[in-house]
Amino acid sequence: MTEPQLSRLEQLRRALDLGAIDQDTYDAAVAGLTAQLTGNGAIAQGPDALAVGAGGVGVGGGSYGDINTGRQLTAAEGAQVIYAEQGATVVIGDAPVEMTAVDRRSALGRYLQHLIGQNRYLQLQGIRSGGKVVNIELDRIYVTLRATRQYAQRAEVDWLAGEVALAPGERQRGERDRPASDTTHVTVNEALADHRRLVVLGDPGSGKTTLLRYLVLLYARDLAEGTGLVQEKLGLTERDALPIFLPLRQIGRYLAEHRPRDDGTEGHALLLQFLAHVLNNERIAVPVDFFDDYLNGGRAAVLLDGLDEVADPSLRRRVSRLVDAFTRAYARCRFAVTSRIVGYTDASRLSEGYATTTVRDFSLDDVGVFLAQWHRLVAIGQMGPGEPTEALAARQTRQLLDAIEKNDRVRELAINPLLLTVIALVHRDRVKLPDRRAELYQEAVDVLLGKWDEARGLPESTILDDRPFDLSDRRLVLQQLALTLHEQALKEIDAEPLQAVLARQLGGAVADPRERDAAVARFLQVIRERTGLLIARAEGTYAFSHLTFQEYLAALAVAGRDDYVEYTLRRAADPWWREAILLEAGYLSTQSKEKTTRLIRALADAKTEPEPYHNLVLAAECVRDAGANRLVGDLETELRARLRRELETPVASGRFAAMKTLFARGMSPKAATKRRIAAAEALGKIGGGQFWTMPHGEPEWVSIPAGEFAMGDAHEAHRVYLPDYAIARVPITHAQYHRFVQATGHAPPEGWNGQRPPRGKEVHPVVYVSWYDALAYCRWLSEATGKSIALPSEAEWEKAARGVQDQREYPWGDPLDATRCNVSESGFGDTTPVGIFPNGASPYGCLDLAGNVWEWTRSLWGQDRGKPDFAYPYDPNDARREDLAAGDAVLRVLRGGSWRGGHDVARCACRVCDRPYFRRVYGGFRVVLRSAPVS
């Protein structure tokens, strides 16, 4: 063949690979390397000629854009053919090819096979045997995520309306069941089944992206092969739904480059244009109207990943509105959107009826399932199937599980899916596991960059000709690349700027430009093919395999700067930098106590902050990552004291005065309370429980002197005398209950990660505890302390809430003030840390007696919810009222209201009842200290 003919053949091959022509068209064209005109077409002759058929459009040789007209397209060299009708002529290079057929099924097949290929394997690699990568099938290792589901807003409004319609006496008989009252803890599969529009929130590495990739894989295989996997694996009823997967970080970048300003006309069509742009970049040819039938018919699963990864807040809000528009346009389709929790703020929240579910950490059972499958699949990849393989995998799993269970800090890391994968990788390389995040990432990066190959005697990949370029050299180059990306708030980079960054880093070792370019190419090949740290997202686009690796490597680059403190302070207010700053503190703690302390103290003392307590909270979390014993002095105690002072600082009393004070500081009451929540949770993370003492978590007691008080509502008020006693200032927390679970082996509440409380909720009141659980806790704490500790009677509870001076409605007096407590009107939608409403204190100084959680008492109600057997007046000498052996048939009294109840049931006099064996998401307890034992 002549040179032009060879060039022509290559062009035809490329068109076939792209799907622009089918096999028959290719065969016919190759046979004669000519194109014949049929119908009303035309033939283009020569490099500048133009072929235009009936109703077609001609594109000159200089055009590189996408031109659509109806369903016909003629494109010259440099353009990409997306679709052409049968009988049209497509010009490829300088010669036409007739489209003999348009096979939409083959386009669908290509699209689905592309999705399957992209999502088939676990993304984090680095597992090798004899130089060969061992791929792990995602669907064989995926562990169903557990989550916490939020209630649908409409259902909640309807419930509240019904509650308001009840008479006060009816409300006292018991809290009406709300929608899905006891199903807040679910699997993500259940959340998907209940909500066709779902936002999945989670911490870094919690499995959000892996979830969407798993969904893409199941939907694509279902449609391609009729496997029924969507119903079998997910429990969803839809069939033949087309998966559409879009990383939202890419649309942010697309808008910034192509539509930098919102002209007010943006709608759902813009997302379709972006989808075509993504497919074009990934060289996937499909018809122009390929998605229309699926979207319009409600037969698409639209999966949108990483809303928080649109780093610019204003751009993120714009993307959210685009997603809302797309949701309205195709309302019958399924939508799932993922985001980190910190990136899903009020301004960027989706508004089109999206429910929200938050991914929970792995339980220890989940950890065991994952590790068993991981070791088995790796062993099969290295040794092949068989009994020796199974035995080796089982032994490795037991060894690693033992290491995790014996080390609290490693266990805290292992419940994060990404970190668990990293732990598994590191454990294969070194038996002893580090117990801090930064050290674990350091080991993981070292394993991925070369230790794995070195340990097995594999030849070191050559980067520089005949010159050493070891693991540390590779890490330094990647640190600067990560920092470059992070400084620009990017998660991926095109090939050309990537090569420029690498060339600058390698420039000191290679002077000759040609040698430097060759070294860059070799470096990219090694990092991409041999480590799994840097991956190709699409043609010509690269990214770190997980954002956390980028954050860690950027943190190392910052820690190595002379001005690391000043550099960090300039970025401390930016949520994009939060993880990198925490990892920087963790890394510095392995290098220098002085440098670590200097950074954390500077963060705590910084004068400017985006919101109250932000700097103290960030500094406290840095202490957690670094470790108190790796700091100069007792910085942890100092920070704890400062956080306590912040929590104990009262807001001006009176609702008007409080509002005036808060708005003068630029805060709404809810925003101010959220800051107090953050401060309290940070205090909990560094072990700063302020309302109990060690070692058993004994509560801080409030003394209640002997005497009479007015009990009951106005129409049933009566005087009751009680001897002196003491009551816990706040409800029992997860952290306190954890000590009981550890000491006794008592079954943990729902929502815990094995034997550990939910991360971040250590100082929230414990929930999902029955009356029997609370009684068992009291008996354990009595034995541990040698004191008589019990559940309060309802009279003891009400006196502590109301005092003796008046018949106040609420612990602070009258009227209702939702800034003083956590009830449904407060809008938090969950428990809050104990003690963060000091202005809601009772006359004795007790906190959280209105709202947050319903609190068990030892008092009996009776067997009929509608008619109490133990009515007023209350007789404290009637031993039957507090009979601890009354059994399951008799309901027990609860007091105080909850975050899910309205203000009316949070009154001092309101009493409700429940079965003693029931465990509720809104039910907890506090305890009393009595001079005589409770029988």
Residue pairs with C-beta under 8 A, 6 or more apart in sequence:
1 9
5 33
7 93
8 33
8 93
8 95
9 30
9 33
11 77
11 92
11 93
12 21
12 26
12 29
12 30
12 92
12 97
13 26
15 21
15 26
15 81
15 90
15 92
15 97
16 22
16 23
16 26
17 283
18 80
18 81
18 283
18 285
19 106
19 107
19 110
19 284
19 285
19 286
20 80
20 81
20 82
20 84
20 90
20 92
20 285
21 29
21 81
21 90
21 92
21 97
21 99
22 100
22 101
22 103
22 106
24 100
24 101
25 97
25 98
25 99
25 100
25 101
28 98
28 100
29 35
29 97
33 95
34 95
35 43
35 89
35 95
35 96
35 97
35 98
36 98
37 43
37 89
37 96
37 98
38 87
38 98
39 53
39 54
39 87
40 53
40 54
41 51
41 53
41 54
41 56
41 87
41 88
41 89
41 96
41 98
42 51
42 52
42 53
42 89
42 96
43 51
43 89
43 96
44 50
44 51
44 91
44 94
44 95
44 96
46 94
47 61
47 94
48 60
48 61
49 94
50 58
50 59
50 60
50 76
51 58
51 74
51 89
51 91
51 96
52 58
52 74
53 72
53 74
53 87
53 88
53 89
55 69
55 70
55 72
56 69
56 72
56 73
56 74
56 88
56 89
57 67
57 69
57 72
57 73
57 74
58 74
59 67
59 74
59 75
59 76
59 79
60 76
61 76
61 77
61 78
62 76
62 78
63 75
63 76
63 78
63 79
64 78
64 79
65 79
66 79
66 80
66 82
66 276
66 280
67 73
67 75
67 79
68 82
68 288
71 83
71 85
71 287
71 288
71 289
72 84
72 85
72 88
73 81
73 82
73 83
73 84
73 88
73 90
73 288
74 84
74 88
74 89
74 90
74 91
75 81
75 90
75 91
76 91
77 91
77 92
77 93
77 94
80 280
80 283
80 285
81 90
81 92
81 285
82 276
82 280
82 285
82 286
82 287
82 288
83 102
83 285
83 286
83 287
83 288
83 290
84 90
84 99
84 102
85 99
85 102
86 99
86 100
86 101
86 102
87 98
87 99
88 98
88 99
89 96
89 97
89 98
89 99
90 96
90 97
90 98
90 99
91 97
102 287
104 287
104 290
107 285
107 286
107 287
107 290
108 223
108 286
108 290
109 224
110 284
110 285
110 286
111 279
111 284
111 286
111 290
112 220
112 221
112 223
112 224
113 224
114 282
114 284
115 216
115 217
115 220
115 243
115 245
116 217
116 220
116 221
116 224
118 216
119 138
119 213
119 214
119 216
119 217
119 220
119 245
120 135
120 137
120 138
120 217
121 135
121 136
121 137
121 138
122 135
122 136
122 137
122 138
122 141
122 421
123 209
123 210
123 213
123 532
123 535
123 545
123 546
124 418
124 421
124 422
124 425
124 532
124 545
124 546
125 133
125 135
125 531
125 532
125 545
126 425
126 447
126 448
126 452
126 531
126 532
126 533
127 133
127 134
127 136
127 378
127 381
127 425
127 428
127 452
128 134
128 452
128 453
128 456
128 458
128 530
129 381
129 382
130 456
130 458
131 453
131 458
133 529
133 532
134 377
134 378
134 381
134 382
135 381
136 374
136 377
136 378
136 381
137 377
138 210
138 213
138 214
138 217
139 214
139 217
139 218
139 229
139 233
140 373
140 377
141 370
141 373
141 374
141 377
142 210
142 214
143 362
143 366
143 369
143 370
143 417
144 187
144 188
144 189
145 187
145 188
145 206
145 207
145 211
145 359
145 360
146 185
146 186
146 187
146 188
146 359
146 360
146 362
146 363
146 366
147 185
147 186
147 187
147 188
147 191
147 200
147 357
147 358
147 359
147 360
148 184
148 185
148 186
148 357
148 358
148 360
148 751
149 180
149 183
149 184
149 185
149 186
149 190
149 191
149 194
149 355
149 356
149 357
150 355
150 356
150 357
150 358
150 829
151 178
151 179
151 180
151 184
151 829
152 179
152 195
152 355
155 178
155 179
155 180
156 178
156 179
156 824
158 179
159 176
159 178
159 179
160 824
160 902
162 176
163 171
163 176
163 902
163 904
164 902
166 176
168 713
168 904
171 904
171 905
171 910
172 905
172 910
172 911
172 912
173 865
173 866
173 912
173 913
174 865
174 912
174 913
174 914
175 854
175 898
175 900
175 901
175 905
175 912
175 922
178 900
180 194
181 920
181 921
182 919
182 920
182 921
183 190
184 751
184 921
185 360
185 750
185 751
185 921
186 194
186 357
188 200
188 211
188 357
188 359
189 233
189 234
189 235
189 236
190 235
191 198
191 200
191 355
191 357
192 198
192 234
192 236
192 334
192 336
193 234
193 235
193 236
194 355
195 354
195 355
195 357
196 333
196 334
196 335
197 327
197 334
197 335
197 350
197 352
197 353
197 354
197 355
198 335
198 336
198 337
198 354
198 355
198 356
198 357
199 336
199 337
199 338
199 339
199 344
199 350
199 354
199 355
199 356
199 357
200 208
200 211
200 336
200 337
200 338
200 339
200 357
200 358
200 359
201 208
201 338
201 339
201 340
201 341
201 344
201 356
201 357
201 358
201 359
202 208
202 338
202 340
202 341
202 358
202 359
203 340
203 341
203 359
203 416
204 340
204 418
204 547
204 548
204 551
204 579
205 416
205 417
205 418
205 419
205 546
205 548
206 359
206 361
206 416
206 417
206 418
207 359
207 417
207 418
208 305
208 306
208 338
208 339
208 340
208 359
209 305
209 306
209 338
210 417
211 338
211 359
212 245
212 303
212 305
212 336
212 338
213 245
215 234
215 243
215 301
215 303
215 336
216 243
216 245
216 303
218 229
218 230
218 233
218 234
219 230
219 241
219 242
219 243
219 301
220 243
221 227
221 229
222 228
222 229
222 230
222 239
222 240
222 241
223 240
223 241
223 242
223 243
228 239
230 236
230 238
230 239
230 241
231 237
231 239
236 334
238 299
238 301
238 334
240 299
241 294
241 299
241 300
241 301
241 333
241 334
242 291
242 294
242 299
242 300
242 301
243 300
243 301
243 303
244 275
244 291
244 300
244 301
244 302
244 303
245 303
245 305
246 271
246 274
246 275
246 278
246 302
246 303
246 304
246 305
247 305
247 306
247 309
247 537
248 304
248 305
248 306
248 307
248 309
248 310
248 319
248 323
248 337
249 306
249 309
249 310
249 491
249 492
250 274
250 278
250 492
251 271
251 274
251 310
251 319
251 322
252 309
252 310
252 311
252 312
252 315
252 316
252 319
253 490
253 492
254 274
254 277
255 315
255 318
255 319
256 312
256 315
259 266
259 270
262 318
266 318
266 321
266 322
266 325
267 322
267 325
267 329
268 322
268 325
268 326
268 328
268 329
268 330
270 322
271 322
271 323
271 325
271 326
272 291
275 291
276 288
278 538
279 285
279 286
281 538
281 539
281 540
281 541
282 538
282 539
283 539
291 300
293 299
294 300
294 333
295 329
295 330
295 333
296 330
297 332
298 330
298 331
298 332
298 333
299 333
300 330
300 333
300 334
301 333
301 334
301 336
302 326
302 330
302 333
302 334
302 335
302 336
303 336
304 323
304 335
304 336
304 337
304 338
305 337
305 338
306 338
306 339
306 491
307 316
307 319
307 320
307 323
307 337
307 338
307 339
307 343
307 344
307 348
308 316
308 339
308 340
308 342
308 343
308 344
309 343
309 491
309 547
310 316
310 319
311 489
311 490
311 576
312 489
313 345
313 347
313 348
316 343
316 348
317 347
317 348
319 348
320 348
320 349
320 350
323 335
323 337
323 350
324 350
324 351
324 352
327 335
327 350
327 352
327 354
328 352
331 352
335 354
337 350
337 354
341 358
342 575
342 578
343 575
360 751
360 753
360 758
361 415
361 416
361 753
361 758
361 759
362 370
362 414
362 415
362 416
362 417
362 420
362 753
363 415
363 753
363 754
364 405
364 411
364 415
364 753
364 754
364 755
365 754
366 415
367 401
367 404
367 414
367 415
367 420
368 397
368 401
370 417
370 420
371 397
371 400
371 401
371 420
371 424
372 393
372 394
372 397
374 421
374 424
375 392
375 393
375 394
375 396
375 397
375 400
375 424
376 389
376 390
376 393
378 393
378 428
379 389
379 390
379 392
379 393
379 396
380 389
383 389
383 392
396 428
399 427
399 431
400 423
400 424
400 427
403 410
403 427
403 431
403 432
403 433
404 410
404 411
404 414
404 423
404 433
405 411
407 433
407 435
409 435
409 436
410 423
410 433
410 434
410 435
411 756
412 756
412 759
413 419
413 420
413 423
413 435
413 437
413 440
414 420
414 423
415 753
415 756
415 759
418 546
418 548
419 437
419 440
422 440
422 441
422 444
423 433
423 440
425 444
425 447
425 448
426 433
426 434
426 440
426 443
426 444
426 447
427 433
428 447
428 452
429 443
429 447
429 451
429 452
429 455
430 443
433 440
434 440
434 442
434 443
436 586
436 589
436 590
436 625
436 626
436 627
437 582
437 583
437 586
437 625
438 552
438 555
438 583
438 585
438 586
438 587
438 589
438 590
438 625
439 586
439 590
441 548
441 549
441 552
441 583
442 552
442 587
442 590
445 475
445 478
445 533
445 549
445 552
445 553
446 471
446 475
448 531
448 532
448 533
449 471
449 474
449 475
449 478
449 531
449 533
450 460
450 470
450 471
450 474
450 531
451 471
453 459
453 460
453 461
453 530
454 460
454 471
460 470
461 522
461 526
461 530
462 469
462 522
463 469
463 473
463 474
463 519
463 522
463 523
463 526
464 506
464 509
464 510
464 519
465 515
465 519
467 509
469 509
474 523
474 526
474 527
475 553
475 556
476 505
477 502
477 505
477 506
477 523
478 527
478 533
478 534
478 553
479 553
479 554
479 556
479 557
479 560
480 501
480 504
480 505
480 557
481 493
481 498
481 501
481 502
481 505
481 553
482 544
482 549
482 550
482 551
482 552
482 553
482 554
482 557
483 553
483 554
483 557
483 558
484 493
484 501
485 491
485 492
485 493
485 544
485 550
485 554
486 550
486 551
486 554
486 576
486 577
486 580
489 576
491 543
491 544
491 547
491 550
492 537
492 541
492 542
492 543
493 501
493 541
493 542
493 543
494 540
494 541
494 542
495 540
495 541
495 542
498 524
498 542
499 517
499 520
499 524
502 520
502 523
502 524
503 516
503 517
503 520
506 516
506 519
506 520
506 523
507 516
509 519
510 516
510 519
524 534
524 542
527 533
527 534
528 534
528 535
528 536
528 542
532 545
533 544
533 545
533 549
534 542
534 543
534 544
534 545
535 542
535 543
535 544
535 545
536 542
537 543
543 550
544 550
544 553
548 579
551 579
551 580
551 583
552 580
552 583
552 587
554 580
555 580
555 581
555 583
555 584
555 586
555 587
556 584
556 587
558 564
558 567
558 568
558 580
558 584
559 584
559 587
559 588
559 591
559 595
561 567
564 584
564 588
564 595
564 599
565 598
565 599
565 602
568 577
568 581
568 584
568 599
568 602
568 603
569 602
569 603
569 606
571 577
571 581
572 581
572 603
572 606
572 609
572 614
572 615
572 618
573 608
573 609
573 610
573 614
578 618
581 603
581 618
581 622
582 621
582 622
582 625
583 625
584 599
585 596
585 599
585 600
585 622
585 623
585 625
585 626
586 622
586 625
586 626
588 595
588 596
588 599
588 626
589 596
589 625
589 626
589 627
589 630
589 631
590 630
593 630
593 631
593 632
594 632
596 626
596 630
596 631
597 631
597 632
597 633
597 635
599 622
600 619
600 622
600 623
600 626
600 631
600 635
601 619
601 635
603 615
603 618
603 619
603 622
604 615
604 616
604 619
604 639
604 642
605 615
606 615
609 615
611 667
611 671
611 675
612 646
612 665
612 667
612 672
612 675
613 643
613 646
613 675
613 676
613 678
613 679
613 682
614 675
614 678
616 639
616 642
616 643
616 646
616 679
616 682
617 643
617 678
617 679
617 681
617 682
619 639
620 639
620 640
620 643
620 682
620 683
620 685
620 686
621 682
621 685
623 631
623 635
623 636
623 639
623 686
624 685
624 686
628 634
628 635
628 636
628 686
636 686
639 686
640 683
640 686
640 688
643 679
643 680
643 682
643 683
643 688
644 683
644 688
644 690
646 676
646 679
647 676
647 679
647 680
647 683
647 690
647 835
647 836
647 838
648 838
650 838
650 839
651 658
651 661
651 662
651 672
651 819
651 838
651 839
652 658
652 660
652 661
653 839
655 817
655 819
658 669
658 817
658 819
658 839
659 669
659 819
662 668
662 669
662 671
662 672
665 672
667 675
669 818
669 819
670 826
670 827
670 828
673 819
673 826
673 828
673 832
673 836
673 837
676 833
676 836
677 828
677 832
677 833
677 836
679 836
680 763
680 832
680 833
680 834
680 835
680 836
681 760
681 761
681 762
681 763
681 833
683 689
683 690
683 763
684 735
684 760
684 761
684 762
684 763
684 833
685 760
685 762
689 697
689 733
689 735
689 736
689 762
689 763
690 700
690 835
691 699
691 700
691 728
691 729
691 730
691 733
691 834
691 835
692 698
692 699
692 700
692 733
692 735
692 736
693 700
695 739
696 739
696 781
696 784
696 785
697 733
697 735
697 736
697 739
697 740
697 781
698 781
698 785
698 787
699 728
699 729
699 730
699 732
699 736
699 926
699 927
700 728
700 729
700 730
701 726
701 727
701 728
701 729
701 929
702 726
702 727
702 728
702 729
702 800
702 844
702 845
702 846
703 724
703 726
703 844
704 722
704 724
704 725
704 726
704 727
704 796
704 799
704 800
704 844
705 724
706 721
706 722
706 723
706 724
707 721
707 722
707 804
708 719
708 720
708 721
708 722
708 804
709 719
709 720
709 722
709 798
709 799
709 802
709 803
709 804
710 717
710 718
710 719
710 802
710 804
710 806
710 807
711 717
711 718
711 719
711 720
711 795
711 798
711 799
711 802
711 872
711 873
711 874
711 909
712 718
712 872
712 873
712 874
712 909
713 909
714 807
716 872
716 873
717 807
718 872
718 873
718 874
720 795
720 799
720 873
720 874
720 876
721 876
722 795
722 796
722 799
722 876
723 931
724 931
725 796
725 928
725 929
725 930
725 931
726 928
726 929
727 792
727 796
727 797
727 800
727 846
727 926
727 927
727 928
727 929
728 926
728 927
728 928
729 835
729 845
729 846
729 847
730 765
730 834
730 835
730 846
730 847
730 848
730 926
731 765
731 766
731 834
731 848
731 852
731 853
731 855
731 924
731 925
731 926
732 765
732 766
732 774
732 777
732 924
732 925
732 926
732 927
733 762
733 763
733 764
733 765
733 766
733 834
734 752
734 757
734 758
734 761
734 762
734 763
734 764
734 765
734 766
735 757
735 762
735 763
736 766
737 749
737 757
737 766
737 769
737 777
738 755
738 756
738 757
738 762
740 746
740 776
740 777
740 780
740 781
741 747
741 748
741 755
742 755
743 780
743 784
744 776
744 780
746 773
746 776
746 777
746 780
748 754
748 755
748 756
749 766
749 767
749 768
749 769
749 773
749 919
750 768
750 919
751 758
751 767
751 768
752 758
753 759
757 766
761 831
763 833
763 834
764 831
764 832
764 833
764 834
765 831
765 834
765 848
765 852
765 853
765 924
766 924
766 925
767 831
767 853
767 920
767 921
767 922
767 923
767 924
768 919
768 920
768 921
768 923
769 777
769 856
769 919
769 923
769 924
769 925
770 916
770 917
770 918
770 919
771 791
771 856
771 892
771 914
771 916
771 917
772 916
772 917
773 919
774 791
774 856
774 925
775 791
775 858
775 884
777 925
777 927
778 789
778 790
778 791
778 927
781 787
781 789
781 927
782 788
782 789
782 790
787 929
788 929
788 930
788 931
788 932
788 933
788 934
789 927
789 928
789 929
789 930
790 858
790 927
790 928
790 930
790 934
791 856
791 857
791 858
791 925
791 927
791 928
792 800
792 855
792 857
792 858
792 926
792 927
792 928
793 857
793 858
793 859
793 876
793 881
793 882
794 857
794 859
794 874
794 893
794 895
794 911
795 859
795 874
795 876
796 857
796 928
797 849
797 855
797 857
797 895
797 896
798 895
798 908
798 909
800 842
800 844
800 846
800 849
801 811
801 842
801 846
801 849
801 850
801 895
801 896
801 908
802 808
802 811
802 842
802 843
802 908
802 909
803 842
803 843
803 844
804 843
805 843
806 813
807 909
808 814
808 908
809 815
809 816
809 907
809 908
809 909
810 816
810 817
810 820
810 821
810 840
810 850
810 906
810 907
810 908
811 840
811 841
811 842
811 843
811 846
811 849
811 850
811 908
812 820
812 839
812 840
812 841
812 842
812 850
816 825
816 903
817 839
817 840
818 825
818 826
818 903
819 826
819 837
819 839
820 837
820 839
820 840
820 850
821 837
821 840
821 848
821 850
821 851
821 852
821 897
821 906
822 828
822 831
822 832
822 837
822 848
822 851
822 852
822 899
823 850
823 851
823 897
823 898
823 899
823 901
823 902
823 903
823 906
824 899
824 900
824 901
824 902
824 903
825 902
825 903
826 851
826 899
828 899
829 899
830 899
831 852
831 853
831 899
832 852
832 899
834 847
834 848
834 852
835 847
835 848
837 847
837 848
838 847
840 847
840 848
840 849
840 850
841 847
842 849
848 896
849 895
849 896
849 908
850 896
850 897
850 906
850 907
850 908
851 896
851 897
851 898
851 899
851 901
851 906
852 896
852 898
852 899
852 924
853 896
853 898
853 899
853 922
853 923
853 924
854 894
854 895
854 896
854 897
854 898
854 901
854 912
854 914
854 920
854 922
854 923
854 924
855 894
855 895
855 896
855 924
855 925
855 926
856 892
856 894
856 923
856 924
856 925
857 892
857 893
857 894
857 895
858 882
858 884
858 892
858 934
859 870
859 881
859 882
859 892
859 893
860 869
860 870
860 880
860 881
860 882
860 883
860 886
860 890
860 891
860 892
860 893
861 868
861 869
861 870
861 890
861 891
861 892
861 893
861 911
861 913
862 868
862 869
862 870
862 890
862 891
862 913
863 869
863 889
863 890
863 891
865 891
865 913
868 913
869 890
870 878
870 880
870 881
874 881
875 881
879 935
882 934
884 934
884 935
888 915
888 916
888 917
890 916
891 913
891 914
891 915
891 916
892 913
892 914
892 915
892 916
893 911
893 912
893 913
894 911
894 912
894 913
894 914
894 923
895 910
895 911
895 912
896 906
897 903
897 905
897 906
897 907
897 910
898 906
898 922
898 923
899 922
900 921
900 922
901 922
904 910
905 912
914 920
914 923
